[in-house]
Amino acid sequence: MGKIKSAMIKRAAHQMMKEENTFTTEFNTNKKLLGDTMPSKKNRNKIAGYIARLKRVEKRKKIIVAAKDD
């Protein structure tokens, strides 16, 4: 079974995704983008991973919708 992210991590990730549109599906890229704003390494990594996961899900939804339209 997978690990569940805390509400604080989810809330922070969603808020940052609304503010910035530069996040990608790559964990390392997101980690570097969060490097200056997040003082805690542990929380930075959790948020970067959660954002990467959300972006992958978002990308899959776009592919499925595009396939249904064709």
N, C-alpha and C positions, 0 to 999 in steps of 0.2 A: 504494500500500500504506500501511497505517496505521502509526502509531508504537506501539512496544511499551513498556509501563510497566515500570519496574524492580521487582524483588521487594520492595524496601524500601517503595515507594509502595503496592503492593498489600497488603502486610502491615499497614501503618499504616492504610490505608483500611478494611480488614476489621475491624481491632481497634476503630477508632473507631465503626464501624457497630454493633458489638456493644454498646459502652458507651452510645451515644446513639441514640435512635430519632427524632431531630428532623430528620434530613437529608431533603432532597427531591430531585426530578429537576432542579431549577434550580441551575445552576452558581453564580450570584451569591449566592443564599441560603446555599449550602453554604460559599462562600468567607467570608461574613460570620460564619457559625457557627465556622469554624476560625480566624478572625482573631486571637483572643486566645491560642490554644494553640500556634499555629505561628509560630515566629520567622522562618522563611525564606519569602519571598514566592513563590519559584519552586516549592518543595515544597508550599506551601499550595495554590497553583493546580492543581498536578498531582493532589493528593489530592482536592480539591474536584471536579475534572472526572471523575476515576475513580469517585468516589462517585455523582455524578449519572448516570454511565453504568450503574453497577450498579443503581441505583434504577429506571432506565428499563427495564432487562432484567427486573427483578423484577416491575414493573408489567405488562409484556407477558405474562409467564408466568401471572400471575393472570387476565388477560383470556382467554388461550387455555384455561386450565383451566375457567373459568366458561362459555365457549362450548361446550366438550366436554360439560359436565354438562347443558346444556340440550337 
